[in-house]
Amino acid sequence: MVNVNRARTERLLWTAIVATLVIASVSCLSASVSTFPDSGWGFLTWKNMQHGGAFNLLPEPDPDNIAENTYTFLTWWSPGQYLVPGGIAVFTGLKIGWAMAISAIIFTISGVIGCYFLFDKLRFNRLTTLISLLVLCCQVQTLLPFSVYNGGEVLIFGVAPWFWFCCIDFKLKPFRLLLLVLLSWIGFIAKSSFLLVTLCGFLFIFLGWVSKRISLKELAVKTSVLIAAGLAVIVPIFFLFLQKGNNPSAAASGFSFSWLNLLYPAAVPLLTAFSADEVFNNFTHPGFIETLPATDVWFYGPAFLLVVFVLFAVYFNRIGSVAYRRLLFSAYLFFTFFFLMQYCRHAAISMEGRHFRILGLLFLPGVVQLMRQVKISAVKTALQVLLLALCLFSWNDYFKRWNINRKQTPTNAHVVQLLLDKEALVKIHQLDTQYPQQALFVLMSPDIALEIEHNRALVMSFNTLLTDPERETYAGRVKKLFLLVPVQYTTGKTEQLIKASFTGYKSFSEEKISKHYVLYTGL
């Protein structure tokens, strides 16, 4: 009877997992997706390549003469964010918006399937694995790319579980070693932070050999081969990509320690596994901020203590296999130390849970198994209600985004433009068509710049002009200079700084084209 009930429960969980992915996929295809600015930069690079430009070069107006372009090799983000949907668009003839949606669906399903095999190989029973997968499918970060294409975030999710799967019970054979190197390259192309995943995997393999107490000679030989494989990953990536430009980790400014810099990376991996960080930010920081305030220590301090409790419970209760505990502990310490150093160095890395999501995947089955082992019925019920509430929050967040997208008119590329109202969008399309190869559009975000088909665009962060001591100025003139500025930046010193940024122009005409935007034209 117990086996029958267990089989029925497993079937229900499988049904729920498949239904979740089907609902998300169908709703994604029924409404256009939008995109984040990070991905926008990538697609500007892709657009340049489509017009005959060299690989991965981002065109921007030259500050010394805006009539000309300069080209930057884009190393801030990996190229996979635009190569995958771009490739789908080229081979299928679909618009790029459809290609974004298909990319999100494919890599999300790949990640879920990969996690199934990973959790199974880490010796979690079927019920724990399926519950973990259902929770995974209801994460905010899992559902997000079905409404907002987030580039490397969804791509790395589709690759990382398979990489760690290959690291478990690793045998030092040519094919396995080659597969590990290839997955590392693919992962890096998806998102540059995959290098952390690669290094964690290699560290895990090394610690596995050490734990087997093999001879020093054998350990030295195996370690040498592993180091050679690591160099085969890192050296080409460095010389062919990283050394050609800047990246968030390299863009550091000074060093200072704070408790938040320690507690945030130490606590957030567990929170991301259940979208608890998203719930907290939704109520305390509803708008996007790159650096959290120091007062958030009151939340991440107790959360860190919870992480410590979970790690001790996983170890003393022998949750999962020995390989699971080794992978969880080594990856946790590696990620925490890396991000602690980056935040203390003031690197250009935001305090967002998405950076830790891949690590959160490892916490997920362990915590689910611990919850299933709770003996006190009231505590167990409370944990189940909390888990259900977190999943419902994620779905509510998704459907709010999807509903916003559904109500918007998609652009020619079948992408929803959330930053522009309809009037402003129509206006820039009109001007772009009216003055082909003559105009320069100054816009506040790269995803808006994607709307410009027949002219060039300059992305200017209007919101940071007042606080940026190194703000750029632009010399020279073009036939037509159009500045599309949100109304909140059209008064006071910000307006003066915007106009003063273009030293070749002494005056501008002004036209309020919608409730939210003003169009300045250089005279």
N, C-alpha and C positions, 0 to 999 in steps of 0.2 A: 504493500500500500504506500509506503514511504517513497519507494522508487517511482511509482505511478505519479504521485503528487509532485515529485521533483522533476520528472519528465514534463509534466504539464506546465510547471512554473518556467522551465527552460524554454518551452515552446512559446509561452506568453512573452517572455523577455525577448526572444528572437523576433517575434511579431512586432513588438514595440520598437525595437531597434530599426528594423527594416521600414516600419511605418514612419518613424521619425525622419529617416533619410529620404524617403519618398516624398513626404509632405514638404520638407525643406527644399528638395530639388524641384518639384513641380511648381511650388510657389515662387522659387527663384526664376524659373523660366517664364512664369506668367507675368512677371513685372521686371522691368529693366533694373540692372544693378547700378549703383553709384561707385565711386572710388575715392580713396584717400589721396591727399597731396603727395605722399611718398611714392605711390604708384604712378601718380601723374608725371613726376620727373622721368620715370622710366619710359612711359608712353610717349613723352616728347622726344626722347632719344630714339624710340622705335619709329616715330614719324619721320625723323631725320634720315634714318636708315632706309625707309620706304621711298624717300625722295632722292636716293642715290648717295647718301652720306655714308661715311665709314662706320664700322662696327662700334657701338657703344659710345659714340661721341654726342654730347649734348651741346646744341648750338645756343649761344646767348649773344645779345648785342654787345659790342665792344664798348666798354666805358669810355675809351678815348675817342671813339667815333661811332655813334649808334647807327650809322648808315652801314657799318660792316659787322660781321659776326666773329666771335671767338668760339673755339670748340674745346670742350673739356671732356676728358675720358672719365666716365661716370663710375667711380669706385665707392661712393657713399652707400650705394645699394647694389646688390648682385643683379645680374641681367635677367635672371629667370623670371622675375616679376612681370616683365613685358615679353620675353621670348616665348614663354609657354602660350599665353593667349594670342600673341602675335602670330606664332606659328600655326595655331589652330585656325586663325582668321585667314591666313594665306592659303593653307591647304584645303580649307572647306569653302572659302568664299564668303564666310559669314562676317557680319559686322563685328567690330572689336568688343562691343558690349555683350553680344551673345557668346563670344569666345571667352570673356572673363567669367561668365556664368558657368560655362562648361568646364573651365579650368577649376573653378571652386568645387564643383560637383565631383569631378574625377579625383582630385587630390584629397578631398575630405573622405570619400569612400575608401581610397587607398590607405589613408591614415587609420581609419576605423578597423579595416581588415588587418592591417599591420599590427595594431594594438591587440587584436584578438590572438594572433599567433604569438606575439611577444608575451602576453600575460600567460598564455597556455604553456609556453616554454619555460617561464619563470615559476612553474608548478603551482599556479592558482587553479582551484577546481572550477568546473564549468559554471556553476552558479555565481561564484564571485566574479569570474571573468565577464559574464553576461550583464550582471548588475553594473559593473564598472563601465562597460561599453555603453549601456543605456545612459548612465550619468554623463559619460563623455559626449554622447550625442546631444545632450541637453546643456552643454556648456555654452556660455555667451560667445566664447572665441570659436567654437565649432559652428555655431549658427550664423555668426557675423558675416562671413564671406558670401553667404547666400543672398545677402542684401547689399553689402558694401565690399567690393573686391579689395582685399588687403594684401595683395601681392605675395611677398615672401613668407608671410605668416601662415597662409594656407598651404603653400608649397612645401615648407619645411615640415609641416605636420604630416604630409603625405609620404615623406621620405624617412624621417628620423626613426619611427618604430621599426622599419625594415632594417636599418643600419644596426640598431641595438640587437635586433633578432639575430643578425649574423655574428655579432660579438659573443653571444652566449655559446658556451661549449666550443669555442673557436679552435679549429685544428690548423696547424701551420702547414697548409698545403697551397700550392701555387694558385689554384682556382679560387680558394677562399680568400687568399690574400689579395688577388686581383679584384675580386668582387668588393672587398672592403675599401680598396683604393677608389674604385669606380663610384661606389655609393658616396664616398667622401666628396669626390668632385661634383657629382650630381647634386648633393646636398648643398655644397657651397654655391653652385649656380642658382639654386633655389633661394638661398638666403645666406649671407656671409657669416652669420653667427653659427652656422652649422659647424664651423671649425671647432667650437666648444664641444659640440656633440662628438665630433671625431676624436678630439683629445681625450674626452671622458671615456670613449669606447676603448681607445688604446690603453689608457691607464687601467681600465677594468680588466682587459686581457692580461696585462702584465701582473696585476695583483693576483689574478687567478693562477698564473704559473708559480708565483711566489708561495701561494698557499698550499700548493701541491708538494712543496719541499723537494723539488727536483735538484739535481746536482748543479753546482755553481757553473760548471762548464756548459751544461745544457741550457741553463738559464741565460748565460752570456750569449750563446749562439742565438737563441730565440729572441732575446731582447735586441740583438743587433739587427736581425731581420725585421723586427717590428719598427725599430727606429728608421731603417731604410724605407719601409713602407710609409712611415709618417713623413719622411723627407720627400718621397714621391708625391705626396699630397700637397705639402706646404710649399715646396720650392717652385713648382709651376704656378701655383696660385699667387705667390708673392711676385715673381718676375713678370708674369703675363697679365697680372691684374692689379694687385694691391699697391705695388710701388709706382703705379702710373698716376696716382691721385691720393686724395685724402679719404679718411673714413672716420666714423664716430669715435672709435677708441683712440685714434691718433690725435683727434682734435681736443686735447686736454688743456686746462689752464690752472696750474697751481695744484696744491694739495692741502686738504684740511679734513680732519675726522669729525664726524658727528654721529650721535647714536642712531639717527634715522638712516644714515648711510650703511650702518651695520645691520640694524634690525629689519630694514625693508627687504634686502636680498635674502636674509636668513628666514624670513617669515612668509614671504609672498608665494614661494613655490607650492606650498600646501594649499594656500587660499585659491590659487588659480585652478587647482584640480576640481574645485566645486563652485567656481565663479564667485566666491565670497568677496574677493577684492573688488569685483565689478559692483557688487551690491553696496559695499562701503563707499566706493567712489561716487556711485549714483546719488547717494544721500548727502555726502560731504563735499564732493567736488564735481558737480554735474557738468561743468565745462571742462575742456581738456587743459591740463597743466603738465608741463614737462617735469618740473621738480616739485615734489610734495612739500608742504609746510612742516616745520620741525614739530609742530603740535601733534602730528599724526603718530608720534611715538606712543601715545596712549593706546592706540589700536594695535600697532605692529609689535609693541613690547609683549603684551599678553599672547598675541598670535605666535610670536617666536617661542614662548614657553609651551604653547600647544604643539609646535613642531618638535621640540625637544621630547615632550611626552610621547608623541607618536613614534619618533625614532627609537626611543627606549622600548616602547611596547612592541614594535616590529622586531627588535633584536631579541628581547627576552621571551617573546611568545613564538619565536621562530616562524614568523610570517613569510610565506612564500619559500622559495629555495634559497640555498646559500648564495647562489649567483644573484638572486634578486636583492638580497641584503647588501651584498658587495657593490652591486651596480648603484643602488639607491644611495648608499653612504658616500661612495667615491664621487658620484655625480653631484650630490648635494654640496659636499665640501668644495669641489672644484668650482661649481657655478657661484656659490656664495662668496668665495674668496675673490674670484674674478670680478664680479660686479661690485663688491665692497671696494676694491681698488679703483675701479672705474668711477664710481660715485665720489670717492675721496679725491680723485684726480680731476674732478669736474669735467669728465669726458662728455661728449655730446650724445649721451645715452639717456633717454627719458626714463622716469620711474613709472613704468607700465608693466602690468603683469604678463603681457604678451611675450616679453623677453624670457620669461621663466616657464612658459606653458609646457614646453617639451619636458622639462624636469618635473613639472606637476603630473605628467602622465605616469611617471614612476611611483608617485605617492598614491595615485588613485586606487589600484587594486589592494594595496596594503591597508589603507584606511577602510575600504569596504570590508575586507576580511576581519579587521578589528571590530567594526561595528556589528558584524554578524555574530561575533563571539561574545558580545555583551550579554550578561546573564540577567541583569535587572530589567524586567519588562518595561517599567516606566521610563527608564533611561533609553532603552532601545526604541521605544515608541517616539520619544522626544527627538532622537536622532533621525528617525525615519521621516518625521514631520518636517524637520529642518531641511533634510535633503530634498524632500518634495517641494518645499517652498523655494529653495535655491533653483531647482529645475524650472519651476513655474515662472520665476523672475526672468530666467534666460529666454523662455519662449515669449513672454510678454515684451521683453526688450526687442526680440527679433521681429515680432509682428508689428510693433510700432514702426520700426525702420522700414519693413516691407510695405506697410500701408502708406507711408510717406512716399516711397518710390512709386507705388501704384498710382498715386494721384498726380504724379508729375508727367509731363509730356517728354518722352525720351528724345535725345538729340539725334542728329543724322547718324551717329555712330552707335545708336541704341544704348546710350549711357545716360543715366539720370544726372542732371546738373543741379545739385542741391544748393550751391552757393549763389547762384544767380536766379533772380525772379524772371518771369516770362518776358517782360518788357525789355529788360537788359539783355537777355539772350537774343531776342529778335533784333535788337539794335546792333549788337556786335556782328551778328551774321550778315545784316544788311550792309554795314560798313566794310566788312571783310570782302563781300562780293562786289561792292561798288568801287573799291580801290585796290584791285589785285596787284600784288608785287610793289605796292607804293607805301603801305602803312606799317607803323609799328604800334602795337597795342600793349599798354602797360596794365597789367592785371595783378590781382593779389594772390593767386594760387595757380600752380601748374595744371591742375585739372580743369581750370577755366581756360587756360592757354590751349588746351587740346581742341577747343572750339574754333580756333583760327586755322583756316584751311589754305588761304591764298596769300597770307602775309606772315610777318614775324611777330613774336611776342616777347615781352620782358616781364618777368615775375618780380614784383616788389612787395616786400612785407610791410605794408602800411602800419601794422600794429606795433612794430618794433622801432620805428623811426625815431621816436622820442628818446628811447633808451639805448640805442645802438651808437656808440661813439665812433665806430668804424663804418658808418653808413656810406654807401657808394654814391658817387655823383657821375653823371653821364654827359659827355661833351658831344658836339656835332649836331646835325639836323637831318631829318628825313622829310620826305614829301608830305606825309600825314602822320602826326603823332596824336594818338588817342589814349587818354588815361581814364580807365573805368574805376571809380573810387566809391566805396561804400559811404553813405551819408555821414556816418559817425566820424569819419576822418576828413570831412570837408570844412572844418572850422578850426580856428586857432592856429597854434604852432604846427600841428601835424600837416595841415593844408599848405602852410608856408614851406615846410621841409619837402613835401612832395614836389611842389613846383620848382623849388630851388635845386632839386636833384638833377634837373635838366638845364645845364648851364648855357646851352645854345638857344634857349627860349626865354624871352623877357616877359611874355604875357600869354594868357590862355583864355579862350572862350569857355563858357560854362553852360551846361544844359542838364537839367534834372530830368532824366529819362524814365525814372520810375520812383516808387516810394522809397526804395532802398539804395538807389545808385545815382551818382552824378557823373556826367561825361565831360571831361576837360579836353579841349582840342588846342594843341600848340599852334601859336600864330607866328 
